[in-house]
Amino acid sequence: MTVSANDSHEYPIYNARFRVRFPILDADGDLVTGAAGLDSELSQDSGTFADATNEATEIATSSGIYYLDLIATETDTKSTDIIVKTSTSGAKTTVLTLSPRRLPVVRTGTAQAGANSTITLDAGASAPDDYYNGCFVNITNNSPSNALGQARKITDYVGSTKVATIEGTWGTNPSSASTFEILLTPEACSAVALAGTPVAATTAGLADVNLVAAAANSITAAAIADGAIDAATFAAGAINAAAIATDAITAAKIAADAIGASELAADAVAEIQSGLATAAALDTIDNFLDTEIADIKGKTDNLPSDPADQSLIISATDAIMSRLGAPAGASVSADILTIDNLVDDLESRLGTPSNLGGGATVSANLADIEAQTDDIGTAGAGLTAVPWNSAWDAEVQSEATDALNAYDPPTNTEMEARTLAAASYATAAALDTVDNFIDTEVAAIKAVTDALPNAGALTGIQADLDDIQTRLPAALISGRMSSDAVAISGDANAGTALKRAVLGNVIGTVGSASTTTSVVTSSLTPAAAVTDQFKGRILTFDRDTATANLRGQATDITASTAAGVLTVTALTTAPASGDTFTIT
């Protein structure tokens, strides 16, 4: 059974592991370093000497100081005598005698859980915080393996959670299967007051100790001698307002009829009344309050019925609405939606710009058109400079002759025979209606086109789009841009440190036959290679792991095998095959 440096207590404790330290000397009293052939034997309660479970070991290198680790069954005695022999020439046999101390047991139970430096006591453990501070907690069974006889001093205790924090760490973490005993130490006794009899046996044979307060009714009037406390007993000024705690004297703390007529002096009432306000003084105060309240009411009556801040908000809202004016549609948002629809319609009508020479953009098209129309000039002035020649004249005449020869006009007889209904002719009124409609539609289109950006603005937009295109990577990965961060806040070392921190994590998947304390893995990256490769690290289940009760739950790894089986502090639920986790 393994004993650790944390088992080096200030004195041996009954039924608890203990590391005893001692020198090995020669005949001159000098330290013997590197003693060979060490043989440690012990006698329990004057019994026959037999080999100790462990063997003496030298501390550090060539120190001449050695230690021997005793297990719990080697200290469950009134006395344990030890002899340490060595084959080193000139070295003397070392003799040690230990008398393990039987400390009062104030509680026994089964732990709810355990961790590296804590143990959760049973649910019935005491509720006050720090109740067990200074006491030893000793594991009294060997569950889990190698847990028996680990005694640790309690440095902090939280009554609401029953969690006791120990001095140092456990060699083997206790679990929900571990039984324990709380041992009262002299330090704990001197730090608090005991209730009733200092240590009284209970029906269970354990010491009944109250570490917090004196027993109920242990100090009563009958227990105090007559005249033991009088005015002469107290120093001058020993009792004053500063010496009395807040709420130390309240109605609840004064017995019924503790102050009656018989307890008051003859002139006590007169002295009390002399410090009270008279009826006339109270009437003056009443009149003052009436006047002040009336003045306050006069002011508050002028306040609006609704809160002032609400009125201001309504006023400001009305001012904004007056500036905006009444919406043309059902609301301002409806008007904005109408405009948006008109713009969308205009974009669909314009279509995709073609390349007319300056580029495939609206601004480039407008510039190309403008260059052409500049040549025409106002009212076709630019066309007057077009020369005319006889070849064109002959061509035009030839085409006109061909058209006339191909045309078969109706004869007069045919014209007279053919009549048209009056309804088939466009009237002046109909033409005027069409004219008005065209004017309205053209004005509406012009209002929209006037709002379009000019050629310069469109050129700027096109330049921005071209710049964005140059910034995009040549290829996307599944529709996403892939990038490598070579620095964090300009610090390349920080990027390297982050990479190493992530690469130091281990990811894994649970296999079959796992329990709350043993996680069998089906895969680990990187894979397990040696025993205890992952010991001391933290295993955290992924937030999307299959077992819902394990999502985000973390526990520490107390041992691991080369086959990837992880021993952990008990989980709330056994993992299922396929659960995923990360080791950090």
C-alpha positions in Angstrom: 0.0 0.0 0.0 1.5 3.3 -1.1 2.2 6.0 1.5 2.9 9.6 0.5 4.7 12.7 2.0 1.3 14.0 3.1 1.1 11.2 5.6 4.0 12.8 7.6 1.9 14.1 10.5 3.2 15.8 13.7 2.4 12.6 15.6 1.3 9.0 14.7 -2.5 8.5 14.7 -4.2 5.3 15.7 -5.2 3.3 12.6 -3.8 5.9 10.1 -0.8 5.8 7.8 2.4 7.4 9.2 5.7 8.3 7.7 8.4 8.3 10.4 11.8 10.0 9.7 15.1 9.1 11.4 18.9 9.2 10.9 21.2 6.2 10.6 24.4 6.8 12.6 27.8 5.1 12.9 29.7 4.5 16.1 31.0 8.1 16.1 27.5 9.5 15.8 28.0 10.6 12.2 25.3 10.2 9.5 25.6 7.2 7.3 24.7 7.9 3.7 23.6 5.3 1.1 23.1 2.6 3.7 22.9 -0.8 2.0 21.0 -3.9 2.8 18.3 -2.1 4.7 16.0 -4.4 6.8 13.0 -2.8 8.6 11.1 -4.8 11.2 8.4 -3.9 13.7 6.7 -5.2 16.9 3.1 -4.4 17.6 2.2 -4.1 21.3 5.4 -6.0 22.3 4.7 -8.9 19.9 7.2 -10.7 17.8 9.3 -8.6 15.4 8.3 -9.1 11.7 9.2 -7.4 8.4 7.5 -4.1 7.9 5.2 -3.7 4.9 7.5 -1.1 3.4 11.3 -0.6 3.5 13.3 2.3 4.8 14.3 4.8 2.1 16.9 7.6 2.2 15.6 11.1 1.8 17.0 12.9 -1.3 20.6 11.9 -2.2 23.3 11.1 0.4 21.4 12.9 3.2 21.8 10.2 6.0 18.2 10.8 6.9 15.7 8.0 6.1 12.0 7.4 6.3 9.8 4.4 6.8 6.1 4.3 5.7 3.7 2.6 8.1 0.3 1.5 6.8 -2.9 1.7 8.9 -2.8 -1.9 10.2 0.7 -1.1 11.6 -0.5 1.8 13.7 -3.7 0.2 15.2 -1.7 -0.4 18.4 -0.8 1.1 21.8 2.8 0.9 20.8 4.8 0.0 17.7 8.5 -0.7 18.1 10.7 -0.5 15.0 14.3 -1.6 14.3 16.1 -0.7 11.0 19.2 -2.7 10.3 21.8 -2.2 7.6 24.7 -4.2 6.2 26.8 -1.1 5.8 30.0 -1.5 7.8 30.2 0.6 11.0 26.5 1.6 10.8 24.4 1.1 13.9 20.9 -0.4 14.1 18.3 2.3 14.5 15.6 1.8 17.2 12.3 3.7 17.1 9.2 3.5 19.5 5.9 5.0 18.5 2.7 5.4 20.5 -0.1 6.1 18.1 -2.6 8.6 19.6 -6.2 7.7 20.0 -8.1 10.9 19.1 -11.7 11.3 20.1 -14.1 10.3 17.2 -16.7 13.1 16.7 -18.4 11.6 13.6 -18.3 8.6 11.3 -20.1 8.1 8.0 -19.8 7.4 4.3 -18.5 10.1 2.0 -20.7 11.4 -0.8 -17.7 12.2 -3.1 -14.0 13.0 -3.1 -11.5 15.1 -5.1 -7.8 15.9 -5.1 -7.9 18.0 -1.9 -11.5 17.7 -0.7 -14.0 15.2 0.7 -17.8 15.6 0.8 -19.0 14.2 4.1 -22.4 12.5 4.6 -25.6 14.4 4.3 -26.1 14.4 8.1 -22.8 16.1 8.8 -23.0 19.4 10.8 -24.4 22.5 9.1 -22.3 25.4 10.6 -19.4 26.5 8.4 -15.8 25.7 9.8 -17.4 23.2 12.2 -14.7 20.5 11.7 -11.7 22.9 11.1 -8.6 21.6 12.8 -9.9 18.0 13.0 -8.4 15.0 11.2 -10.6 13.1 8.7 -9.4 9.5 8.3 -10.5 7.0 5.6 -11.5 3.7 7.4 -12.0 1.3 4.5 -10.0 0.5 1.4 -12.6 1.8 -1.1 -11.2 2.7 -3.6 -8.1 0.6 -3.5 -5.2 2.2 -1.5 -7.5 4.6 0.3 -7.4 3.0 3.8 -5.7 5.0 6.6 -5.3 8.3 4.8 -5.6 10.9 7.5 -5.7 14.6 6.6 -6.2 17.7 8.7 -9.3 19.7 7.7 -8.5 23.4 6.9 -12.0 24.5 5.8 -15.5 23.2 6.0 -18.7 24.4 4.2 -21.8 23.3 6.1 -24.3 23.8 3.2 -22.4 21.5 0.9 -20.7 19.3 3.5 -17.4 19.7 1.6 -14.2 19.6 3.8 -11.0 20.9 2.3 -7.9 19.1 3.6 -4.3 20.1 4.2 -2.2 18.9 1.2 -3.7 16.3 -1.2 -4.9 12.7 -1.1 -2.6 9.9 -2.2 -5.7 8.2 -3.6 -8.9 10.3 -3.9 -11.8 9.0 -1.7 -15.1 8.2 -3.4 -18.8 7.7 -2.6 -17.8 4.2 -1.4 -15.3 5.5 1.2 -16.1 5.4 4.9 -14.5 8.0 7.2 -14.1 9.2 10.8 -13.6 12.7 12.1 -11.0 12.9 14.9 -10.9 15.8 17.4 -7.4 17.3 17.8 -6.1 19.3 20.8 -5.8 22.4 18.5 -9.5 22.1 17.6 -10.4 21.8 21.3 -8.5 24.9 22.3 -10.0 26.9 19.4 -13.7 26.4 20.3 -15.9 25.8 23.4 -17.2 22.3 24.2 -20.8 21.7 25.1 -21.8 20.2 28.5 -19.3 17.5 29.5 -16.2 18.0 27.4 -16.3 14.5 25.9 -19.3 12.3 26.7 -19.9 8.8 25.3 -22.9 8.3 23.1 -24.9 5.1 22.5 -22.7 4.4 19.5 -19.6 4.5 21.7 -18.3 7.7 20.0 -17.3 11.0 21.6 -20.2 13.5 21.6 -18.6 16.9 21.1 -20.2 20.3 20.2 -17.6 22.5 18.6 -19.7 25.7 18.3 -21.4 26.9 21.5 -22.0 26.2 25.2 -24.8 23.8 26.1 -28.3 25.2 26.5 -29.0 26.5 30.1 -25.4 25.7 31.1 -25.2 29.2 32.6 -28.3 30.1 34.6 -29.0 32.4 37.5 -29.0 29.5 39.9 -25.5 28.6 38.8 -24.1 32.0 39.8 -23.3 32.5 43.4 -25.3 35.1 45.3 -23.5 38.5 45.1 -20.9 37.1 42.7 -21.7 39.9 40.3 -22.3 43.4 41.6 -21.2 47.0 40.8 -17.9 46.5 42.5 -17.1 43.6 40.2 -16.9 45.8 37.1 -14.2 48.3 36.3 -15.2 51.9 35.8 -16.5 52.3 32.2 -16.4 48.5 31.6 -20.0 48.5 30.4 -20.9 51.4 28.0 -22.7 51.8 24.7 -19.5 50.9 22.8 -19.1 47.6 24.7 -22.6 46.3 23.9 -23.1 44.7 20.5 -25.9 46.0 18.2 -29.2 44.3 19.1 -27.6 42.7 22.1 -30.5 44.0 24.2 -34.0 43.6 22.5 -37.5 42.9 23.7 -37.1 39.3 22.8 -34.1 38.9 25.1 -35.9 40.4 28.2 -38.0 38.0 30.2 -41.8 38.8 30.7 -42.3 41.1 33.7 -38.6 41.6 34.0 -39.3 45.3 34.4 -42.3 46.1 36.6 -43.3 48.5 39.3 -41.3 46.7 41.9 -38.2 47.0 39.8 -38.5 50.8 39.3 -37.4 53.5 41.7 -40.1 55.8 43.2 -39.1 58.7 40.9 -38.4 56.6 37.8 -41.6 57.7 36.1 -41.0 61.3 36.7 -37.4 61.1 35.3 -38.7 59.2 32.2 -41.4 61.8 31.6 -38.9 64.7 31.9 -37.3 63.6 28.7 -40.5 63.2 26.7 -42.2 65.8 24.5 -45.2 67.7 26.0 -48.7 67.8 24.4 -48.0 71.5 23.5 -44.8 70.6 21.7 -46.5 67.8 19.8 -49.3 70.2 18.7 -46.7 72.6 17.4 -45.2 69.9 15.3 -48.6 68.8 14.1 -49.4 72.4 12.9 -46.0 72.6 11.1 -46.6 69.3 9.3 -50.1 70.4 8.2 -48.7 73.7 6.7 -45.8 72.0 4.9 -48.0 69.2 3.5 -50.6 71.8 2.2 -47.8 73.6 0.4 -46.5 70.4 -1.2 -50.0 69.4 -2.3 -50.4 72.8 -3.9 -47.4 72.1 -6.1 -48.3 68.5 -6.9 -51.9 69.5 -7.9 -50.3 71.5 -10.8 -48.5 68.4 -12.1 -50.1 66.6 -15.1 -52.1 63.5 -14.4 -49.6 61.4 -16.3 -45.9 61.4 -15.4 -44.0 64.4 -16.6 -41.5 62.3 -18.5 -44.3 60.7 -20.4 -45.8 64.1 -21.4 -42.3 65.2 -22.7 -42.1 62.0 -24.8 -45.6 62.6 -26.3 -44.7 66.2 -27.0 -41.5 65.3 -28.8 -43.2 62.6 -30.8 -45.9 65.0 -32.0 -43.2 67.5 -33.1 -41.4 64.8 -35.1 -44.7 63.7 -36.8 -45.5 67.4 -37.7 -42.1 67.6 -39.4 -42.6 64.3 -41.3 -46.2 65.2 -42.4 -49.0 62.7 -42.9 -47.9 59.6 -44.8 -49.3 59.1 -48.3 -50.1 55.5 -47.5 -51.2 53.7 -44.3 -48.0 54.6 -42.5 -44.4 55.9 -43.0 -43.2 52.3 -43.2 -45.8 51.6 -45.9 -44.5 54.7 -47.9 -40.9 53.4 -47.6 -42.0 50.0 -48.8 -43.8 51.5 -51.9 -40.6 53.4 -52.8 -38.6 50.3 -52.4 -40.9 48.4 -54.7 -40.7 51.2 -57.3 -36.9 51.1 -57.2 -36.9 47.3 -57.6 -39.3 47.6 -60.6 -37.0 50.2 -62.2 -34.0 48.0 -61.7 -35.8 45.1 -63.4 -36.8 47.4 -66.3 -33.2 48.7 -66.8 -31.9 45.1 -66.9 -28.2 44.2 -67.0 -26.0 46.8 -68.6 -24.2 45.8 -71.8 -20.7 46.8 -72.8 -21.1 49.7 -75.3 -17.4 50.3 -75.4 -16.7 51.9 -72.0 -17.6 48.9 -69.9 -20.7 46.8 -68.7 -22.0 49.2 -66.1 -24.8 51.8 -66.0 -22.3 54.6 -65.6 -20.2 53.4 -68.5 -23.3 53.1 -70.7 -24.4 56.6 -69.9 -20.9 57.9 -70.7 -20.9 56.1 -74.1 -24.4 57.4 -74.9 -23.4 61.0 -73.9 -20.3 60.8 -76.1 -22.5 59.9 -79.1 -25.3 62.5 -78.5 -22.6 65.2 -78.1 -21.8 64.7 -81.8 -25.5 65.2 -82.7 -25.7 68.5 -80.9 -28.8 70.6 -79.9 -31.8 70.1 -82.3 -29.5 68.1 -84.6 -27.1 70.9 -85.2 -24.2 68.4 -85.5 -26.0 66.7 -88.4 -25.8 69.7 -90.7 -22.2 69.1 -91.4 -22.9 65.7 -93.0 -21.9 66.0 -96.7 -24.1 64.9 -99.6 -23.0 63.5 -102.9 -24.4 62.2 -106.2 -23.9 58.6 -105.4 -26.1 58.9 -102.3 -28.7 60.7 -104.4 -28.8 58.0 -107.0 -29.1 55.3 -104.3 -32.0 57.1 -102.6 -33.8 57.6 -106.0 -33.3 53.9 -106.9 -34.7 52.7 -103.6 -37.6 55.1 -103.9 -38.4 53.8 -107.5 -38.3 50.2 -106.3 -40.7 51.0 -103.5 -43.1 52.8 -105.8 -43.0 50.1 -108.4 -43.8 47.5 -105.7 -46.7 49.6 -104.3 -50.2 48.8 -105.6 -52.3 51.7 -104.5 -56.1 51.4 -104.5 -58.1 52.9 -107.4 -60.6 55.6 -106.9 -63.4 53.1 -107.4 -61.9 50.9 -104.7 -61.5 53.9 -102.4 -65.2 54.9 -102.9 -66.4 51.4 -102.4 -64.5 51.0 -99.1 -65.8 53.0 -96.1 -64.7 52.9 -92.4 -66.9 53.2 -89.4 -66.6 56.5 -87.5 -65.6 54.6 -84.4 -62.5 53.4 -86.0 -61.0 56.9 -86.1 -59.2 58.5 -83.2 -61.0 61.6 -81.9 -59.3 64.7 -80.5 -60.6 63.8 -77.0 -59.2 60.3 -77.2 -55.8 61.6 -78.3 -55.9 64.1 -75.5 -56.5 61.3 -72.9 -53.6 59.4 -74.3 -51.4 62.5 -74.2 -52.3 63.1 -70.5 -51.5 59.5 -69.6 -48.2 59.6 -71.3 -47.3 62.9 -69.6 -48.2 61.4 -66.2 -46.2 58.2 -66.8 -43.2 60.1 -68.1 -43.2 62.4 -65.1 -43.3 59.4 -62.8 -40.4 57.7 -64.6 -38.4 61.0 -64.6 -38.9 61.4 -60.8 -37.4 57.9 -60.3 -34.5 58.4 -62.8 -33.7 61.8 -61.2 -33.0 60.0 -57.9 -30.5 57.7 -59.6 -26.8 58.4 -59.0 -24.9 60.3 -61.7 -22.2 58.8 -63.8 -19.5 59.8 -61.3 -21.2 58.1 -58.4 -21.7 55.0 -60.4 -18.1 54.9 -61.3 -17.2 55.1 -57.6 -19.5 52.2 -56.8 -18.0 50.2 -59.6 -14.5 50.9 -58.3 -15.5 49.7 -54.8 -17.0 46.5 -56.2 -13.8 45.9 -58.2 -11.7 46.4 -55.0 -13.8 43.9 -53.1 -13.3 41.4 -55.9 -9.5 41.7 -55.6 -9.7 41.1 -51.9 -11.6 37.8 -52.1 -9.4 34.7 -52.3 -9.1 32.9 -55.6 -11.0 29.9 -54.3 -13.5 29.3 -51.5 -13.7 26.2 -49.4 -17.4 25.0 -49.2 -18.5 28.6 -49.7 -16.2 29.9 -46.9 -12.9 31.7 -46.9 -10.1 29.8 -45.2 -7.4 31.8 -43.3 -4.5 31.2 -41.1 -3.9 33.5 -38.0 -0.2 34.0 -37.7 -0.5 36.6 -34.9 -2.9 37.7 -32.2 -3.0 41.5 -31.6 0.1 41.7 -33.7 2.0 39.2 -31.5 3.3 36.1 -33.4 4.3 34.4 -30.2 0.7 34.6 -28.9 -0.5 32.8 -32.1 2.2 30.1 -31.6 1.2 29.7 -27.9 -2.5 29.4 -28.8 -1.6 26.7 -31.4 0.4 24.7 -28.8 -2.3 25.0 -26.2 -4.9 23.5 -28.6 -2.5 20.8 -29.8 -2.0 19.8 -26.2 -5.6 18.8 -25.9 -6.7 15.1 -26.3 -10.0 14.2 -27.9 -11.7 10.8 -27.4 -14.7 8.6 -27.8 -16.2 6.3 -25.1 -16.3 2.6 -25.8 -18.5 0.0 -24.2 -18.6 -1.2 -20.6 -17.8 2.2 -19.0 -18.8 3.0 -15.4 -19.0 6.2 -13.4 -15.4 5.8 -12.3 -13.9 3.9 -15.3 -14.1 5.3 -18.8 -13.3 2.7 -21.5 -12.3 4.5 -24.7 -12.7 3.4 -28.3 -10.4 6.1 -29.6 -8.0 8.7 -28.3 -6.1 11.3 -30.3 -3.2 11.1 -29.6 -3.5 7.4 -28.6 -2.6 6.1 -25.2 0.9 4.6 -25.1 2.0 4.1 -21.4 0.4 3.7 -18.0 -0.7 7.0 -16.3 0.0 8.9 -19.5 -3.2 11.1 -18.8 -3.1 11.0 -14.9 -3.8 14.3 -13.3 -5.5 15.8 -16.4 -9.2 16.9 -16.6 -11.7 15.0 -18.8 -14.7 17.2 -20.0 -17.6 15.7 -22.0 -18.6 17.7 -25.1 -21.7 19.8 -25.0 -23.3 17.8 -27.8 -22.3 14.3 -26.5 -25.0 11.6 -26.7 -25.7 11.3 -22.9 -27.5 14.5 -22.0 -26.6 14.2 -18.2 -22.9 14.3 -19.1 -22.9 17.3 -21.4 -20.3 19.8 -20.0 -19.5 17.6 -17.0 -15.9 17.4 -16.0 -13.8 15.1 -13.7 -10.2 14.5 -13.0 -8.2 11.5 -14.2 -6.6 9.6 -11.3 -5.0 6.8 -13.5 -4.9 5.5 -17.0 -3.7 2.4 -18.8 -1.8 1.9 -22.0 -5.0 0.5 -23.5 -6.8 3.8 -23.0 -8.9 2.9 -19.9 -9.2 6.1 -17.7 -9.9 5.9 -14.0 -11.8 9.1 -12.9 -13.4 10.7 -9.9 -17.0 9.5 -9.9 -19.3 10.9 -12.6 -23.1 11.4 -12.0 -23.9 9.1 -14.9 -22.0 6.2 -16.5 -20.9 7.2 -20.1 -22.4 5.3 -23.0 -20.6 4.0 -26.1 -20.2 6.9 -28.6 -20.0 9.7 -26.0 -17.3 12.2 -26.9 -15.0 14.2 -24.6 -11.8 16.3 -24.5 -8.9 15.9 -22.1 -7.2 19.2 -21.1 
